[in-house]
Each structure stands twice: as structure tokens, then as C-alpha cells.
Amino acid sequence: MARKLYDWFDARLKLQSLGHTLLDEPIPGGASWIYVFGSATLFLFCLQATTGMFLALYYVPSPDAAYDTVQFIQHEVQFGWFVRGLHHWGASAVMVAIGLHLLQVYLYGAYKRPRELMWMVGIGLLLLMLTFGFTGYLLPWDQNAYWATQVGSNMMASVPLVGDVLVRLLRGGETLGALTLSRFFALHTLFLPALIVGGIVLHLFMLRRAGPAGPWSVAEAKQRSETFYPRQVYMDAVVMLGLFLVLALLAGTIEFPLADRADPADHTFTPVPEWYFLFYYQFLKYMSGPLEPLATWVLPILFILGLLLLPFLDRNPERRPSSRPTAVLAGTIFLVTIFTLLGISIRDLQALPKLDPSVARGKSLFAQNHCMACHGLHGEGGKVGPDLSYVGNRRPDRDWHIRHLRDPASVSPGSIMPKFPLSDREVNDLASYLLSLKGEAAAPTEGTLETDETEYARLPYVPSRVHA
């Protein structure tokens, strides 16, 4: 029955000839694990596209709703946390895969004739993937996303003549806002995927026309040849399965938390870009003042042009690394520089004070639900409820806070603070944040939390989204 069904489709779609085209491509020198990086990159891009489509079902690209919809995906949608985790870790994995693929091509000299155009298309795909990462970073609309995008877009202003036009075009106006988020979402989900799919198709077409480069030894390549199926297909499939299992493990065990909701008025926030931009972030620190344009557009443009023109600059016909000392030395210097800058940046970030993830989530909930409409913090906020500036000193008992958040009147008789439908996790996170509100000075001596609550109970209830 299966054979008849296959024959029926084959008679109409010519599947046998298609299978021959896709699977019987000869590989000079035979199959090798070193050739898996291209297939791994393609698999990871497909994974990003798939998870991105599911995330887009719930995401709303507006400043008022973006942050809340990401929170909803993370905490309310069934398996939303897993899909978002796959998308987040997949973005890092695809950058690693692209880097390893380019490194392998560079090391093997596979950019030389007749594969110059294929190399140039590959560099274009790298730039598109970096743009993918940049546009996607803004979509959660948290503090880190907002201010990192602010820094990134400001760098365009240093480009002579067209800098201001580029910034306004990217933002949709003078400042980051609703149009910026809408444009980034359209770029991330419509324009860039279409360009990348077109680039991948063109890249594969050129690969089929020029053929795989094979090992750098011409003699070794001529001694042996092997079709893409079955061994190379098996190697690629093993790597794809391994990648998916690793990403699934990361998505299931390490949550990617959000920062606070984006606040354009908070100019004290220091953003941190994704790790694959950290080396450039560190480089910019050394190029401030009059050297800034050199770092923001002169060197990047020269570097991209150098990569695109590499097949024409490297005129050595040999592909063996030992026969290309200049190219190998240049590549080594570049990698050492990148990893040195990356290491310094990571070291500096590790030295910064860490905020417990539960405390961070509690702080986000505190702000998200406008708790300061009634409660004060260090001279700011409302005075309807008790001041919480040093509540961690006054009330170091986690159980008390949990019971209070679940049912305020049960621990503070007469309290008019209503019950709110909080999940167990949200209650614990809020308790963690309240316990973190401590100071070196002793808690205020006038009035305890109980007396504050008693005073609070006498006040008329003002409806609001307050729950802490």
C-alpha cells in the first residue's frame, strides 16, 4: 500500500529525481563531522522560525501590551515558558553555529574560486542574523531591551550625512515608541525572515552549482568521493537531535527573566546587550569622544567590506592553512581580539552586584501592579498604606508576608487591603522582594507595621491595581 502511494505521488511530483538531486550530491573526500555546521545553522533557523510563530500568536507589539503579553506567555500560556526558552537559547545557538560554519569555511579556504559568490551570500546571511538578534531584543519592552536599543540606534546618528535620517527611519520618529516597536516587530517577523529564506535558497543553489569544497588537499579530495546520503545525512541528523536536546534542557531548567517594564524616564539604567554583541559593547568603551565615529561606523564598514572582498584579496590558490600564513594569522588575531574583549566584558559584568531572580520577579510584579500608588518607598509613592522602605528589617518573617499577601485581614485585622488572585510563585516572589527592602539604618522607631496597618484600615478603600 505504501509503495503504491509513493508511486502515485512520484508519477505526479517526480519524487525519485528530486531525491536524487537532494541526497546523491557527491562530497569530495567523503562525509565528515566538520561539515555539519551548515546543516546545524539551517536547523536552528527553522527552530527559531517555528517558535517565533507560536510566540507571535500571543504577542501584541505595542508599548502598553508588549511587556504584559510576554509575561502572559511566560507564566500563563501552557508550555509558553518552554517555547520562549527555546527561542531565547536558540538565538544564541544559531549565532554559535554561524560562527563555527564561517570559521570552518575560512580555515578550509572554501571561499576561493569558484565559490566567491557563495561566500559573499554567506556574509550577507550573517549580517541578517545579527539584525535579527537586534530587532528581536526590543520586543519584550523591558528596561534592558529599551535602553540597549536606544544605545544601538543612537550609534547610527554618528554616520555622516544620513545618520539622523537612518535613526528617524528606524525609530519611526524622534524617540523610541509605539512606531519603533511596530517596525521592529515587522522587521523581525516579516522582512528579515523573507530575506533570510531567499538568502538560504540562493546559498544552497550556489553550493549545488559549485559543489562542496571538500578537504583542503586536492589529492585527498580526488582519491575518494561519497554521496550526501546516507553517512552525511546521519551525521547532520545526530547533530540536530543533540542541539534540540541541549536547547530543550536549557529551556526547561534556566529561565530567561525579564527586567522591569521599560521606563523612558529612567536614565540611570545601564543596559547589557546579548552576549554576541558584548565584544563590540566593550570595544565602544575604549573609543569614546572623538574616536567614537571610528568605532560606530568606519571600522565596521571596513570590516564588512574586507569580509565580502576576502576571496579577491586572498589571491593564494592554495587552500591548505600552512600555505596561507597571512590569512591564518589575520584570522587568529581577529579571534583573539574578539574573545579578549568578550572575556573582559563578561568579567566586568560578573563583578556587578547580582539580584536574585525571585527578587527581580517580585520587583517587577510590585511595579507592574502599581503598588506604590498606596505604599511609599524612600520618600516616593503613596501614603495610603504603610511605608515599605525598610519592611525587610521590621518583618523578616517570610511566612508572615506570604500569609499577608494571600489574606491581609488574617494577619492585620481591620485591613482594607483586598485579596488578589496571585499564584504561589507570584506570592513567593513578592515576599522575596519585600524581604529585600532593608537598610543599614534601623527600622523607624515610631510606629510598627501593625500600627501602620491599623491606621491603614481606618482609611477609605481606593480601588486600584494594588496588591502589596
Secondary structure, DSSP 8 states (H G I E B T S, - for coil): -HHHHHHHHHHHH-HHHHHHHHH--EEET---GGG-HHHHHHHHHHHHHHHHHHHHTT---STTTHHHHHHHHHHTSTTHHHHHHHHHHHHHHHHHHHHHHHHHHHHTTTTSTT-HHHHHHHHHHHHHHHHHHHHHHHTT-BHHHHHHHHHHHHHHTTSTTTHHHHHHHHHTSSSSSHHHHHHHHHIIIIIHHHHHHHHHHHHHHHHHHH-----S-HHHHHH-EEESTTHHHHHHHHHHHHHHHHHHHHHHH------SB--TT-TT------HHHHHHHHHHHTS-GGGHHIIIIIHHHHHHHHHHTHHHH------SGGG-HHHHHHHHHHHHHHHHHHHHHHHHHHHS----HHHHHHHHHHHHTTGGGTSEETTEE-SSS---TTHHHH---HHHHHHHHH-HHHHSTT---------HHHHHHHHHHHHH---SS---SS--HHHHHHHHHHS----SS---
